[in-house]
């Protein structure tokens, strides 16, 4: 009972106790709020920084791949202007660039419009890629070849890709897609 009387506001000790306790509780509450805001901003900055690093990494990969593809296009255009009329010349160019590619590039091809580069041949599309071993996330170094213009399998002039990108002359990146255990982008 004495303790209850002492904690009541009608005594000097009770008033003093409540004033100190309320001040301390409001100070602790304010500090808790400030610390939680600081932690929240630090976490946001950390997430922002991590995302920026990942975006920069993807950007550097895509820029290197674009540079390789543009180099292939410029080289093929130069050969065409020098009147190179053999399909093997363009196949060899594609293979040589593919062999010197960055390791993250897993495929490279060169397609022409009808009678575009080689005037006496309707279609040309040599394509080289590395094939991953089953269950492996990094590609092995076995280089494979496919001719998308030979009419076997996917004949590229009949594909939606040809209508969307070749005919309209658009350079775009596809959305990421799953191919085996890897996620790929196509330029």
Helices and strands as residue ranges (DSSP letters): H 2-7, H 12-81, H 87-99, E 107-111, E 125-130, E 143-147, G 156-158, H 160-161, I 162-166, E 177-179, E 182-184
